[in-house]
Amino acid sequence: MKRNLYLTRAGILLIIFSIIAAVYIIRILYLISLDSEFYNIVDKNNTVVKRGDIVDINGRILAVNEELLSIYANPSIITEKENTAKILSQTLNISYSELLKILRTNKNFVWIKRFIPADEKNKIKNIKGIYYNTEYKRFYPGNNLASHILGFCNIDNNGMEGIERSQNNYLLYEKDKVMSDNSENKILSKSYNVQLTIDSNIQAIGERALYNSVIAQKAESGTLILLDGITGNILCLANYPDFNPNNYGEYNQTNFRDLAVFKQYEPGSVFKIFSISSALDLGLIDENTTFLCDGIYEKYGEKVKCTGIHGYINISGIFRASCNDGTLQATENVSKDDLYDYIKQFGFGSSVDIGLTGENAGILRSPGNWSLRSKMAIPMGQEISVNAVQIVKAATVFLNDGILIEPKIINKIYDPNNLTEIKFKRKELNRVLKPGVSQKI
């Protein structure tokens, strides 16, 4: 008897939950079916929010707004749809059949034409159900200049790449929005401006130098970074190929990748400076220690060929000749755990996270996953992947007596009254080398 009662109750609960689930599913399907343009979302005070500017370290405009008008309709209250479509078609140079199709919907809101010159407003007056809306379109005066840093905005003025995306919450202040189909919106700027650390003059020179280098070397791509190793300010960050954010739709999406943080590569011989500094810091060698390079380094049954036969060579000579044999002799007594710890202290294997989108942190395997050959490959910049910003970040250790400095590309965020909201100051991250060791390097 009790068992039948339990089964009855369970059946009733199952039916109730099934009905609730069905209601939610129907509601979700209904919302998915709606066109996003059904909604005209603006500020509760009937305002259109102006996006903040992006400027360089000297205050030069890199990204700004153009104020334009857009026309929209409320088809649900338009009774003379054919006549309305005819007038709009003649005035706006839009297909009559296309307009009629739009106006025959039962929606409360549809776009007719966006971003039109202000003088077109006077051509259409007192048409029932047709309204104007003040909008902003993002404009980049420098065209391709600093395109990977800036990124771009979509048609709704939302940041999609670069600083435009990472700082969107500051650049486009959006709060307390409600539904509205009022005929015209007022302008009220509540957004913050972003000042970068880059100098647009240096950036332009850097981009031109990079372009010439890539073309001369017949390379597929290239990156150039100029960083003030004391302050951490990035003065120039250029990638090629680039794009024009004013016309981003004309480019392949691969052009939007900021190669300085996206592209991973084996650093190779430039990595020797970080490996050898660990041996110096541990006191296993000093700047006068010499090594005999016979062209081959051999250990654990593995052989590494050198770039030449350099004879007796010190650390200065190792760097000058990019000597593999000398590098591996200098680092052979550094344990793999210590080597890994130093590499991590230099910032490798971790995101730089300076506000540039699409970053890959690189690959740095833990010592437990190293092979016998790894201990010989990693000091020479093999079996590890990095991005370009990580390399320049790590190099700040040698300019700051062993202390790692955080790179930055944003100088400050400030409001329309020029009052600073956030100031990005020089930031010391951690001590990597003992005092005095970096001077030897």
Long-range contacts (C-beta under 8 A, 24 or more apart in sequence): 35-107, 35-110, 37-107, 37-109, 37-110, 37-111, 38-107, 38-108, 38-109, 39-109, 39-179, 40-72, 40-109, 40-133, 40-179, 40-180, 40-181, 41-177, 41-178, 41-179, 41-180, 42-177, 42-178, 42-180, 42-182, 42-185, 43-174, 43-175, 43-176, 43-177, 43-178, 43-188, 44-176, 44-177, 44-178, 45-186, 45-188, 46-180, 46-182, 46-185, 46-186, 47-185, 47-186, 47-187, 47-188, 48-133, 48-134, 48-135, 48-136, 48-185, 48-186, 48-187, 48-188, 49-172, 49-173, 49-174, 49-188, 49-189, 49-190, 49-191, 50-136, 50-187, 50-188, 50-189, 50-191, 51-136, 51-138, 51-153, 51-157, 51-171, 51-172, 51-191, 52-170, 52-171, 52-172, 52-173, 52-189, 52-191, 52-192, 52-193, 52-194, 52-416, 53-193, 53-194, 54-150, 54-163, 54-164, 54-171, 54-193, 54-194, 54-195, 54-196, 55-193, 55-194, 55-195, 55-196, 56-195, 56-196, 56-198, 56-199, 56-200, 56-203, 57-195, 57-196, 57-197, 57-198, 57-199, 57-233, 57-235, 57-411, 58-199, 58-200, 59-195, 60-200, 61-141, 62-140, 62-141, 62-142, 62-145, 62-146, 62-150, 62-196, 62-200, 63-138, 63-139, 63-140, 63-150, 63-164, 63-245, 64-138, 64-139, 64-141, 65-136, 65-137, 65-138, 65-139, 65-157, 66-136, 66-137, 66-138, 66-139, 67-134, 67-135, 67-136, 67-187, 68-114, 68-115, 68-116, 68-117, 68-118, 68-134, 68-135, 68-136, 68-137, 69-115, 69-116, 69-117, 69-118, 69-120, 69-121, 69-132, 69-133, 69-134, 69-135, 70-111, 70-113, 70-114, 70-115, 70-116, 70-132, 70-133, 70-134, 70-135, 71-111, 71-112, 71-113, 71-114, 71-116, 71-124, 71-130, 71-131, 71-132, 71-133, 72-109, 72-110, 72-111, 72-112, 72-130, 72-131, 72-133, 73-102, 73-103, 73-109, 73-110, 73-112, 73-129, 73-130, 73-131, 74-107, 74-108, 74-109, 74-129, 74-131, 74-181, 75-102, 75-103, 75-104, 75-105, 75-106, 75-107, 75-108, 75-110, 75-129, 76-106, 76-107, 76-108, 76-129, 77-128, 77-129, 78-103, 78-128, 78-129, 78-130, 79-128, 80-128, 84-127, 84-128, 84-129, 84-130, 87-124, 87-127, 88-112, 88-124, 88-127, 88-130, 91-120, 91-123, 91-124, 92-116, 92-120, 92-124, 108-181, 109-181, 114-155, 131-181, 131-182, 131-183, 131-184, 132-183, 132-184, 133-184, 133-185, 134-184, 134-185, 134-186, 134-187, 138-164, 138-245, 139-246, 140-244, 140-245, 140-246, 142-200, 142-204, 143-244, 143-246, 144-207, 144-242, 144-243, 144-244, 145-200, 145-203, 145-204, 145-207, 146-196, 146-198, 146-200, 146-203, 146-237, 146-238, 147-242, 147-243, 147-244, 147-245, 148-237, 148-238, 148-239, 148-242, 148-256, 148-257, 148-258, 148-259, 148-260, 148-356, 149-196, 149-198, 149-237, 149-258, 149-356, 149-409, 150-245, 151-245, 151-256, 151-357, 152-245, 152-248, 152-256, 160-248, 161-256, 161-258, 161-357, 161-358, 162-258, 162-356, 162-357, 163-194, 163-196, 163-355, 163-356, 163-409, 163-410, 165-357, 166-355, 166-356, 166-357, 167-194, 167-355, 167-410, 167-413, 170-194, 170-413, 170-421, 189-416, 191-416, 192-413, 192-414, 192-415, 192-421, 193-413, 193-414, 193-415, 193-416, 194-410, 194-412, 194-413, 195-410, 195-411, 195-412, 195-413, 195-414, 196-409, 196-410, 196-411, 197-233, 197-234, 197-235, 197-408, 197-409, 197-410, 197-411, 198-234, 198-235, 198-236, 198-237, 198-409, 199-235, 199-236, 202-226, 202-235, 202-236, 203-235, 203-236, 203-237, 203-238, 205-236, 206-236, 206-238, 207-238, 207-240, 207-242, 210-238, 210-239, 210-240, 211-240, 214-240, 221-259, 221-263, 222-259, 223-259, 223-260, 223-263, 223-388, 225-260, 225-388, 225-389, 225-392, 227-392, 227-393, 227-396, 227-407, 229-392, 229-395, 229-396, 229-398, 229-399, 229-400, 229-405, 230-399, 230-400, 230-405, 230-426, 231-405, 231-426, 232-396, 232-405, 232-406, 232-407, 232-408, 232-426, 232-427, 233-408, 233-411, 234-354, 234-407, 234-408, 234-409, 237-356, 237-389, 237-409, 256-358, 257-358, 258-356, 258-357, 258-358, 258-359, 259-388, 260-356, 260-387, 260-388, 260-389, 261-352, 261-354, 261-356, 261-358, 261-359, 261-360, 261-387, 261-388, 261-389, 262-358, 262-359, 262-360, 262-387, 263-360, 263-387, 263-388, 264-360, 264-362, 264-363, 264-385, 264-386, 264-387, 265-385, 265-386, 265-387, 266-381, 266-382, 266-383, 266-384, 266-385, 266-386, 267-381, 267-384, 267-386, 267-391, 268-380, 268-381, 268-382, 269-322, 269-380, 269-381, 270-381, 270-391, 271-378, 271-379, 271-380, 271-381, 271-384, 272-318, 272-319, 272-322, 272-327, 272-379, 272-380, 272-381, 273-319, 273-395, 273-398, 273-441, 274-342, 274-343, 274-346, 274-348, 274-394, 275-327, 275-330, 275-331, 275-334, 275-339, 275-378, 275-379, 275-380, 276-315, 276-318, 276-327, 276-330, 276-331, 276-379, 276-441, 277-342, 277-397, 277-398, 277-433, 277-437, 277-438, 277-441, 278-331, 278-334, 278-338, 278-339, 278-342, 279-330, 279-331, 279-333, 279-334, 280-315, 280-433, 280-437, 280-440, 280-441, 281-342, 281-402, 281-432, 281-433, 281-434, 281-437, 282-334, 282-338, 284-333, 284-334, 285-315, 285-330, 286-440, 287-314, 287-315, 287-316, 287-440, 288-314, 289-314, 289-315, 289-330, 290-314, 291-318, 291-325, 291-326, 291-329, 291-330, 293-323, 293-325, 293-326, 293-329, 294-325, 295-325, 296-325, 297-324, 297-325, 297-328, 297-329, 297-376, 299-328, 299-332, 299-376, 300-372, 300-373, 300-376, 301-372, 302-372, 302-373, 302-376, 304-328, 304-376, 304-380, 315-440, 324-380, 327-379, 327-380, 328-376, 328-379, 328-380, 331-379, 336-367, 336-370, 336-374, 336-375, 337-367, 339-375, 339-378, 339-379, 340-364, 340-366, 340-367, 342-432, 343-378, 343-384, 345-404, 345-430, 345-432, 346-394, 346-397, 346-404, 346-432, 347-390, 347-393, 347-394, 347-404, 347-429, 348-384, 348-386, 348-390, 348-394, 352-387, 352-389, 352-390, 352-393, 352-407, 354-389, 354-406, 354-407, 354-408, 354-409, 354-410, 355-409, 355-410, 356-389, 356-409, 359-387, 360-387, 361-387, 362-386, 362-387, 362-390, 397-432, 397-433, 397-438, 398-438, 398-441, 399-438, 400-428, 400-438, 401-433, 401-435, 401-436, 401-438, 401-439, 402-431, 402-432, 402-433, 402-434, 402-435, 402-436, 402-437, 402-438, 403-428, 403-429, 403-430, 403-431, 403-432, 404-428, 404-429, 404-430, 404-431, 404-432, 405-429
